[in-house]
Amino acid sequence: MKPAIKGLYAITPETGDTAQLLLNTRAALRGGAQLVQYRSKSADIALKHEQASELLELCRDFQVPLIVNDDVRLAALIDADGVHVGEDDARLIEARINLGPDKIIGVSCYQDLARALKFETEGADYVAFGSFYPSPTKPGARPCPLSLLAEAKAKLHLPVVAIGGITLNNAQPLIDAGADALAVISALFDAPDVEASAQEFTNLFATRH
């Protein structure tokens, strides 16, 4: 059985410092992160392989899935738990063929519910919508209305992930609107205490109504 997609979804920041990356990710996991996504847009192949492999080992210690962003080949190579594909990445069907039926495949759907419905029929394991707030990671991202979450939850039978500029101060409305998981980069990994920040995000789900 595939793990549930819920709670804090930690997305790693861009860094060449593997030791610091592992230290901060361990802190996020101790704080309750339920999924980790390895995201690197600029590292070379060797560094990506090194970082992803070590993150996978760390995540296995915590029994938390490691998802690789964009790179189906890397996900297959290290036997990661899944891959997340976007608008310009490998198509979902190609990812499924390469990774097999047991891996998690998530898809970015931006502000497009029709896209999410299509990918549900093609076998996605979760869909992500955003950006709900201005994002330092993707400053040019198109804004996504909060109302889309409730609409998505009414029409989809998949977990729904919210992403984009999420902080402890603006996360609660997303959870209340139906987000199963919150994908967070900056507010988690740039926090003075990563573990404490992760715990605070985790606590928001414990009191969802």
N, C-alpha and C positions, 0 to 999 in steps of 0.2 A: 504494500500500500504506500502511495506517495505521501510525504508529509504535508500537513495542512499549511496553507498560505495565510498567515495571520500575524498580527502584532507588528513589532518593529522589524523593518526590512532594511538592514544596514548596507549601504552602497559605499564601497571603498573610494577614497579620494585618489587623485593622481599623485604618485610619489615614486621616486627612485630609491627611497630608503626602505628596503624590505624589512629590516629589523623593527623600525618604528611602525610600519604598516601592521606587522604581526602583533606588536605590543598594543596598539590601539584597537585592533580587531578583537583581540582577546578581552580587552576591557569592555567592548560593546557586547560581546557574548556573555561575559559575567553579569552585565547589566540586564540581560534578558532578550537580546536580539534573537529573533526566531528564524531569520534567513540572512545570508550574507551574499552580496553580489560583488564579484571582482570586476571593476571597471577601469580600464586603462586605454586611453586613446593615443598615447604618445610613446609608450615603452617599446623597445625592440622585442623581437620574438623570444630571445633568450631570457630577458628580464621578465616578460609576461609568463613564460613557462615556470620560471623560478618562483615568482610571487604566487601564481595561481596554485602551484603544487603545494607550497608551504601553507597557504590559506586553507586548502582542502584538508590537509592533515590536522590543522588546528580546528576546523569546523567539525571534523569527525570526532575529535575529543569531546566536543559539546553536543554531538548528535544533532547538528544543525546543517541544513543543506547549503552547499556552495553553488551559486549560479554564476556562470560566466557571461559577461555582457558582450554581445555582438559576435563573438568568435566561436563558431560551431566547431571548427577544427581543433582549437585549443581545448574546448570542453570535452571533446571525444578523446583527445590525446591523454589528458590527465584523469579521465573518468570522473569528471565533475558530476554533480547531481542534476545539472540542467543548464539551460542557456536562456538568455533574454534577448529577443530580437526586436529591432525597431524598423522604422520606415524604409531605411536604406540597407538593412542587414539581410542575412539569409532568410529566405521565405520559410514560414513555419513548416510546410510540408517537407522541404529539403532538410530542415533541422531534424524533424522526426525520423526521416529515413536514415540520417547519419547517426543519430543518438539512440534510436530504438524507443519502444513503447513505455519504458519504465522511467525515463528521465523527465524532469520538469521543463516545460517550455512556456515561457511568458512572452507576451507581445505588447509593445507600446501601441496604444490606440489614441493617444493625444486627446482630441476633443470629439472623436468620431465613434459614436455608438454603433453605427452600421458596420464599421470595421471590426468592432469587438464581437458583434453577433456573427459575422462571417468567420472570424477565427475560432469562435466557440464550436461551430460546425466542423471546422478543420482539425480540431483536437487540441487547442491551446489548454494549458492547465490554469492559467490566470491571465488577466488583462490589466494593463496599467493606464490610468488616465492622468493628464496634467498638461501644462504646469498650472497648479491651483494658485500659486503665489509667485511673485518675482523670484527667480532663481539665480544665485551667484554662479552656479555651475553651467547653466544655459541661459544667459541673459537675454537672448533673443527668442526664447520659447514663447509660443502662442498661449494666451491665457485660456484657462478652462473654467467654466462656471460650476459652482458648487452643486447646482441642481442636477448636473449630469450624474452624480453619484447615486442619488435616489432613483433616477430613471434607469440607470444601469442595473442596480440591484433588483429592480422590479422585472427586468426583461432577461437578464442573464442568469445562468445557473453555475457561474464560475466565481472564484474569489476575485475581488476587485481591489487593486492597489492604487493608492493616491501618491503622486509624486510632484515635486516642484516647490522649492522655497519653504518647505515645511519646518516649523520651529515648535518649541514647546508652547509658545504663546498663541499659535494659530492652528494647532493640530486638532483640538477637540471638535470643532465644527465638522471636520472631515470624517471623524469617527462617528459622530452623531448622524451624519448623512448616509452612513452605511459602508465606509471604507473598511475592508477586512484587514488591510495592512497599510502601513505608512512607510514609503521609501525615503530615507533620509541620508544625506551626505554631510553637508556643512554644519548643520546644527548639532550633529552627533560628533563628527571627527574633529571639528574645530573647537569643541567645548573644552574648557579648562580641565574638566574631569569627565572623560568619555564614559566611564562606567556609570557615574551618577546621572549623566544625561540619558543614557540608555535606560536606566532604571525608571527615570521620570516618564519617558515615552511609554515604557512597558506598563507603568501604573495607570496611564490614561485608558488603556484597554481593559484593565481590571474593573474599572468603574463605568464602562460603557452602558448606555441605556437606550 
